[in-house]
């Protein structure tokens, strides 16, 4: 299917970003600590929405004119995966030292742990 309008391309890219983030959250549930530590914090949901939004922006940056729906979906799905890879490959020395604590005394998982799946 050929998409001629930018809004169509963005819609397919957003669908790709949503697919990548669904996979991300599914993989978080497969970790021993599960996704519950992340699902309870609004900041992680903002990151998820941001990743989908950045994926949706890619057709506007890469495509001039018509494009296939598959290409737009791929751009939207690949962008969160590339960002995730970049975050997880930051050297441990450059990562934040220490961690935040919840009111009940449990530690808040760092953002780096959210991206590691």
N, C-alpha and C positions, 0 to 999 in steps of 0.2 A: 504494500500500500504506500503510495506516495503522498506525503504531507506537504502542502503548498503554503499554508499559513503558519506564522510563527507560534500562535497560540496552540495549534494542534501539535507542533513539535515539542513545545514546552509541556503540554499535557502528557504526551508519551514519555518524555524524560522524567517527569514527576512520577509517573507509574513505575518506571524503572528504579527510581530512587526509593520508592515505597517498597518495591520487591526486595531490594538490597537490605533495607532496614528491617523488614520482616525476617529475613534470613539472619541478620545480626542478632535480633532479639531471640530468635529460636536458638541460636548457638549459645547465647548467654544462659538460657534455661538448661543447657546440657552441661554447664560448669557445675562443680560440686557446690558452690555457694548459691547457685541459681541466679535468676534475674531479679529476684525480689529486692535485693539490696539496691538495685538501680531503679526499679520501677516505682519505688516510693519517693524518689527525689525528683522534683520538677526540673532541675537542671539537666538531667539526663534526657528527659523528654524534649527539652529545648534543643539540645544537641541533635537529637533524632530529627526533629522538624527542620533544623538548620541544614542537616546533611541532605535531606530530601529537596529542600529549596535550592541548595547549591547545585545539586544534580539537575534540577529543572532549569537552571540558568544556562547550562552548557550549550544547548542548541543556539541560543542567542550569540554565544561567543564563537562557536565553531562553524555554524551553518549559514550560508548566504544563499537563499533561494529554497528550492524544494529538496526534500530528503526523505529517505524511507522511514517508516514507522519503527522498524527494527533498529536502525542506526540511532534514532532519538531515544528509544528505550535503553539501548546499550549505553549511551552517553550518561543517562540518568542513573543507571545501575553501577556503572564503573566509577563514577566520581566518589561516592561514599566509600567504596572499597579502596580507592587510591589514597584518600585522606586517612582512612584507618591504617593502612600500611605505613604511611608517613609517620603517624603518631606513635605507632608501636616500634618503629625503628630508631626513634630518638634515643641517643645513648642514655643509660641510667644516670650518669653524672649530671646530665642536663635536666632530668626529671625533677619535679618538686620534691624537696626533702620533708619527711614527716607526713602526717595526714590529719585531717580534721576529725573531730569527735562529735558524736551525736549527744543529745541531752541524756540518754540512758547509759552513756559511757562506751558504747560500741563505736568502732572507727567507721568513718565514711569511706567507701572504696574510692580510690583515686580515679580521675578521668582516664588515665592510661589503662587501668583495669577494665573500664567500660569498652574501650576500643580493642582490647585483646580478646579474641575469640578463636 
